[in-house]
């Protein structure tokens, strides 16, 4: 009986020691080490790839933003502010109905198949809007010129970048709305076009927030 109690006590003490050691190693030392290495080697990425303007954080390189006019009475969806470069559509995000106390960023896809009528209607409406919004006097936009990313959302709905083709499509409209030379806005897009990662991974892209910050500085 005494041996049984002693053995049980030893096992419990060994388990408790293992728990304490693993808690310290995995719950304290390892997170501190990883955090220290991340802050030392790439602090920008470790802190969320923040984008600042005049010393103030205005967003992240990893999360897209919308550029809309103030919501008017009776409107369900705000109209885009066409003096800025516009991001990809964000259908599927929905509204925050889970916790209304906080403004949460909701991420999600449309979850519609390619032959879904609702998705097809969304794409057609988005293409018509892109054609209408970006056609300027003397330079109408053809539906065939509208790239896929202009009318479809990404898997997360939070894509911060657009294709160079979609950025170029918006150049004349942005130039006209801001009273800028077209060639100056085109150069701005070129300066903010990132190539493929390592030269072969992914596609060329333009970060919309960084581009609009540069545009804001140009307009000033």
N, C-alpha and C positions, 0 to 999 in steps of 0.2 A: 504493500500500500504506500509506504513511505517512498520507495523507489519510484513508483508510478507518479506520485505527486512531484518528486524531484525532477524526473524526466520531463514532465509537462511544464514545470517552471523553467527548465533550461530551454526547452523549445520556444516557449513564449518570449523569453528574454532574447534568444537568438533572432526571432522574428522581429521583435521590437527594435533591436539594434540594426538589422537590415533595413527596416523601414526608415529609421532615423538617418542612416548613412545615405540611402538612395534619395531621400527627401532633400538632404543637403546638396548632394552631388547633382541630381537631375532637376531639382526645383529651385536651387539657388546658384551654385557654382557654374553649371552649364549655361543657363540663361544669361548670367553676367558675362561669361566668356564670349558667347555669341554676340551679345549686344556690344561689348567692347570692341571686338574685331570688326563688326559692321560699322560702328561709329568711327573707327580708326581708318578703315580702308575706303569705304564709300558712304560717308555720312549723309550725303544728299539723298541717295536712294533709301537708306535706312530710315530717314525721317519722312518718307512719303513722296519723294520727288516733287517737293513744293516749288511753285512758281511765285516769285515775288515781283511787285511793282512799287517803286518808291519806298522800299523797305517793308511793305505790307504783303502778307501772303494772300494771293488772289485765286489760288487753285492748285491743282496737281497736274503733272505731265501725264498721269495715268487715268484721269477721270474727265470725261467730256462735260461741257457746259452748253447751255442754250443761250441764245441772244435774241430775246423777244421784247416786244413792246409791252407796256403795262396792260394788264388784263382789263378790258373795258366791260361795262355793265352789260349783262346778257351773253357775254362770250364764255364758252366752255374752255377754249384753247386760245392762248395769246398768239397774236400774229407775229411773225419773225421781224426783227429789226433789220431791215435790208441794207443798212449802212455798214453792217459787219459781215464778215465771212460766216457762213452758216455751217453747222456740223451735220453729221448724219442724222437721219430720223431716229426717234427713240420710241417707236411703237412697242407696246408690251410692258412698259414700265408700270403703268397704272398709277394709283394714288396710294398714299399711306393711310390706310384705314385701320391698321393694327394698333398703332400707338400715336394718337394725335397730339401728344404732349411735345414730341420732338419732330423736327423736319428731317426725315431720314432720306438717304439716297437709295432708291430702290433699283435693283439690277435684275434684268430678266429679258428673255427673248420673246418673240411673238408666239412661239410654239404653234405655228401654222405650217401645214405642208405646202409644197410648191404649187399644188393645184387647188388650194383652199380659196374659195371665192372672196372671202373677206380680205385675205392677204393680197390677192390680185387687185381688188378694188383700192386697197391702200397704195399699192405700187403705182397704179394708174393715176390716182389723185396726186401722189407725190411728184410723179413725172410732169403732170400738167402744171403743178405749182412751180416746179423748178424752171420749166420753159417760160412761164408767164413772168416770174420774178426776175429772171436773168436776161430777158430780152430787152435790149435798149434800142432807141431809134437808130436805124441803119445797121443794126447787128442782131437780127432775130436768132434765137436759139432753136435748133432743130431737135425734135425728140430723140433722134438717133445719136445726138451728141451727148446725151445725159448718161453719165457713168452709173454703174450699178450701185455704188456706195451712196449716191445722192438720193436714192429712193428705197434703200433697205437699211434696217438697223443691224448692228453687230449682235453677236450672241449674248453679250452682256447688256447691250443698249447704252453703254457708257463709253464707247470708243472715243478717245480724245482727238483722233486724227482722221483726216480725209485724204483721198488720193490727190496727187498733183493735177489730174484731169479735172476733178470737181473744183479744186481751188482755181484753176485757170478759167473754168466756166463762169465763175463768179467775179472775175477781175473787172470786166467792163461795168457791171452793175455797181460794184463797190467804188470804183473810180468815179462814176457819175454821181453817186449819192454823196461822196465826200469831196467833190470838186477837185479831183486829183488827176494828173496825167496817167493814161492807161499804162504807158511803159514803166512808170515809177511803181505802180501797183504790181505789175508783172515781175519786176525785179525783186519786190518784197516777197512774193511767193517763191521765187527761185532761191532767195536767201534762207528761207525757212523750210525748204524741202530736204528731208533726210533720206539718204539712200538706203539700200538694203543693209541689214546688219551683217557685218563681216563680208559684205560684198555679194552675198548670195542668199541670205535668209530673209524671208518676208518680201514685202513690196515697198517701193518708195512711198513716203507719207509726209503729210503736212500737219503739224500740231496746231489746231485751230485757236486755242487760247494764246499761245505764243505769237501766232500770226496777228491776231487781233490786238494784242498789246503793242506790237510793233506798228500796226496801222494807227493806233491811237496816238502814238508818239509822232508819227508822220503827219497826222492831221493837225496836231498842235503847231 
